[in-house]
């Protein structure tokens, strides 16, 4: 009986090669970064400390969500749908219930729409703060890991008061939401958002205006406006390349048509721009939350909706924290969908054109603003090698 093959190490030098210029290069495996990202790693070829080539190895993590949805009725699928992006559960569920309501012809009461929007924006802030804390870890900035996670509790507590749960809520259901505002919620929301806006100024001072960050982010991983559109980018990645595109404005849903807010964009398309879009969006979300608790209409929070899906198709999509999220729902007259394909990606396609020449230290800065977990088939080389496309 032959001996089993030795395992291949994932975080060491894999080989040495000779580049076209004649220099000897090393091929390094950087990662995997996190199991939730599909065991993502980067195969980086370097000449000394200079990047020569980058190839993505995104790995494979298949949760089988679409198939599970086909085997459950439309209500029992709600907790499952929250799992692909737990820290932005409300927005994912919103896409799901919108598709159900479209195929059923159910109209949600205005107060229910406001409550949906309220949780969506709290989730947006929570998701961005999670992103920022991991960004701090990637760059060796311990304070920027601790501060966002601590401030995230401000909104996790609010979500718990509203929904009864801290992370995954199952709060949005076909026809509306499960619970109304608890007593004292409006005052607490105003107090916490105003405090958090002051904290964002401290983030700028200690991190975003820090030369140790700006030197690794400005001009790194440039993704041009034209290329971002061509690749099908959405969310902060697209807006970080100067494209004013946001479903909350372009195809208004829930309470967004009645609220005043700005779409956050940055023109340069580099890692710094994508990071600042996240910061800008948290400020806008605070404004939206205060508007909601001030002008939320009275009335019912939910309209009775059938559990059966009529024959037909529907498409529901929303602007989630990380990118556009959508469900294409096919009903055949039962309580389970025939099919419910889900799309939740920042980038699609695969590109491999980029100038070379920077060191390896900006790699974490180039990766994380793209939000690893929402990428299906990505353009890592586009945004890791300096100069961009």
N, C-alpha and C positions, 0 to 999 in steps of 0.2 A: 504493500500500500504506500503510495507516494505521499510525501509530506505536504501539508497545506501551504499555499503560497504565502509569502510574507506580506503583511499589510503595507500599503503605500502611505508614507507619512504625508500629511496635508499642510504642514507648516514648516517646511524646510526646503533647502535647495534641491531641486529635482534634477537639474542637469546643467552642464556648461556647454555653450555653443560659440561658434565664431560668426560674428555678424558680417554683413556685406562689406562693411568698412575694414574688416580684418581684425577688429577688436574682439577680445574674448568676453562673452556676456554670461550672466547667470539667469537662470529661470527660477523664479521664486513662486511659492504658493502662499498667497496672502489670504488667510481665512481658514475654515469657514467663519462667517461673522456671527450667525445666529441661526438656530434650527428653524425658527419661524420664517426665515427668508428663503427657505429651500436649500439650506446648507451652502449658501452662496460663497464662492471663493473667487479670487482673481489670480490668473496665471500671468505674472509680471516678469518681463524680460528686462534686465537692467545691465547697463554698462557702467560699472562702478555704482554710483548713486543715481544715475540718470536713467529715466524710463526710455526704453527702446520700443517696447511693444506691450500691449495688454490684451489678454483674451479672457472673457467671462466664462465661468463655469457655474451656472446658477443652481445646479443640483435639481432635486425633484422632491417636492412634498405635495402629495395629492390628498386633500381631505375628503374628496368625494361629496362635496356639498350639493352639487346639482342633482346627483343621483339620490341622495337622502331626501331632498325636497320632493322628488317624484313619488316617494314612498310614504309621505306624511300628508295629512291635510294641511290646508293653508295656515291654520293657526299654530299647529304643532311645529311648523317649519320656522316660526319666528325666532326661537332661541338658537336654532342651528345657524341661521343666516348671520347672526351677530358674531359668530366665531372667527371668520377669516380676518377680521380686523377688530379685535375686542375693544381697543381703546377708542374706536369710533363707531360703536355699535348702533347708535341711534340713526346715523345717516345711512348705514347699510340697510337697516330695516325700513327706512323711509322709501328707498327705491322699491323695495319689495311690496309694501302696502299700496304705494301709488299704482303699481302695475295691476294689483288686484282690484283696486277701486275703479280703475279705468275699464277693465273688462266687465265689471259688475254694474257700472254706471252709478256708483255711490258717491255722493258729495259730502265732504267732511264739514261739520259746523265751523264757523269762523273761530270760535274760542278753541276748538280742538286744533285748528291750523296754527294758531298762535302758540299753543303749548308744544306742538311738534317743533316749531321753529326755535323755541326757547331751549329745548333739550339739544337740538342740533348744534346750536351755537356754543353751548356749554361743552359739548363733546368736541367741537372744533378746537376750543382752547385746550382741553385736556390732551387731545392728540398732539397738538403743536408743542405743548410743554413736555410730553414724553419724548417727542423728536428732539427737542432742545437739550434735554438731560443726557440722552445718548450721544448727541453731538459733542457735549462737553467731555464725556468719557473718551470718545474717539480722539479728541485733541489734547487729552491729558489735563483738562481743566476741571479739577475736582469740585470747585465751587459751583460751576455751571452744571454739574450733575446734581448737587444737593438742592440748590435753590429752586429750579423748576419742579422737581418732584415734591418739594415741600409746598410750593404755591399751588400745585395741581390739586392738593387736598381741599383748597378753597372751593373748587367747583365739583369735586367728587362728593363733598358733603352736601352741596346744593342739589346735586342730582339725586342723592339718597333721600333728601327731604321730599323731592318731587315724585320720585318713582318707587322708593322703597329699596332700591339696589344701588350699589356703588359703581359697578363697572358695566355689566350687561343687564339691560333693563326690561326687555320685552314690553316696553311702554307703548309703542306705536302699534296699533291693531287696525285692521280694516274698518273704516268708518270713523276713526278718531284716535283717542288715547284712553288709557285705563283709569287715570286718576286726575283730579283737579288740583289747583294750587293749594298748598297747606297754608294755614294762618301765619302771617309774618314773613312769608317767603319773599314778597316784593321788596320790603325794606332790607332784608338780609342780602338779596341779590345786588341791590344798589350799593350797599356798603362794601361788599366784597369786590365788585368790579372796580370801584373807585380806588380801593386799596391796591388792587392788582395793577392798575395803570401806573401807579407810582413805582411799583416793583419793576415794571418794564423799563423805566428810565434807568434803574440801577443795573439791569441787564446790559443796556447799551454801554454804560460807563465801565463796567468790569470786564465785558466780553466782546461785544460787537465793535467797540471803539479801541480795542486792545490791539496794538501792532502785532502781537503774536498770532492773533486770529486773522487780521486783515491781510497780512503778508502771505498767508496760506490760502486765502479765499478770493481776493480780488484778482481778476484776470485768469483764474484757474477754472478749467472745465467749461469754457465758453460754449454755449449752445445757441446758435443764432436764431433769430425770429423765424426765418424761412425754414430752417432745418427742424425746429421744434414743431412747426405746423406740419411739415412733410412726414415726420415720424409719428404723428398722432398724439403728441403730448397733451396732457390735460392737467388741471389743478395748479398748484404753486410752481411746478416745473415750467409749465407753459407761460404763466404770468411773469415768472422770473426772466423770461426772454422777451418781455415787452408786449405780449399779446393780451389785449383787454378782453378776456373770455371767461365768463362765469355764469353757470346755469341759473344762479339766483337772480341775475339781471337779464340774461339772454332769453331764458324760458322760465319766467317767474312762477314759483309754486309756493304752496303753504301761505305764510303771512308775508313773504318777502316783497310782494308788490306794494304793500302798505308801509314799508319800513324804509328809512333813509340811511344808506350806507354806501361806501365807495368800494369799487373793485381795486384791490391792491396789485400794482404792477411795478416792475423795475426794468430798466431798459437794457442792461448790459449783458444779461444772459450767463453770467458767471456764477460761481458758487456763492459769492457774497450776495448777489442779487436774489438768488433763490432763498437764502437764509433770511434776508430782510423782508421778503414777501410773507414768510411765516410770522414774523414779528408784527408787521403791519396788519395782518389779518386778525391777530389776537386783539389788537386795539379796536378794530372795527366790530369784532364780536362783542366786546364789552359794551359798545354803544348800542348794538342791536338788542342785547339783553335788557338794558335799561329802558329802551323804547317799548319792548314787549310788556314788561311788568307795569308800565305806566298807562298804556293804551289798550291793553287786552280787553276785548268786548265781553259782555256777559252772555249767558246762554248755555246750551248743552255742549258737552265736550266730545260726544260720540253719537253717531247715528247707527242704528242697527243695520248690520250688513250680513247677507247670507253667507253660509260656509261653502256653498257650491259655486264652482267656476263655470259660467256659461261657455258654450262653444265659441271659440274666437281667439284672437291674439291681442296682446297689449304690450306696451313698452313704457316702463317707468324709469326715469333717471333723475339723479340729484347731484349736487355739488358737494361731495363729501369732503372731509378735512384734507385728505391726501390727493384725491383726484376725482374725476367723474366716476360715478358708480351707477350701473343700470341692470335691469332685468327685462328679458324678453319672455313673456309669459304666454303659454299656449294652453288654453282650457278645452276640455272635451265633455263638459256636463257633469263631472263628478266633484268630489271635495279635494282631489289632488290634481296638480297640474300634469299635463302630458309631458311637457318640457318647460324648463325655466332657466335657460342659459344666463349666466351672470358675467358681466364685464366690469372689471375694476382695476384698470391699469393706468400707469402714468405714461409709459412709453410702449410703442409697439414697433415691430420690425427689428432689423438688426443692421447696424452700420459699423463700418470699420475704417473710416477715413479720418485722420487727425494728424496734425503736426506732432513732433516729439521734441523732447529736450529738457523737461523739468525733472527735479529730483523726486524721490518716492514719498517725501513727507507730506505733500498735498493730497495724497490718495484718499485718506479719510475725509478730507474736506470736500473732495469731489463726489464721493459716494453718497454720503448721508442726506444731503438736501434732496436727493431723488426719491428718498423713502423706499428702502429696499423691498419691503414686504408687498408693495402693491405692483411691483414690476413683473410682468409676465415674460416678455422676451425683450430684453433691454439693450441700450446702446452704451454700455459701460465704457467702451474705448472712446466714444464720442466725448464723454464728459470727464474722463480721468486724465487724458493726455492734454497738456496745456495748449491753449490757442483755440481749441474746440473746432467746430465745423460751421 
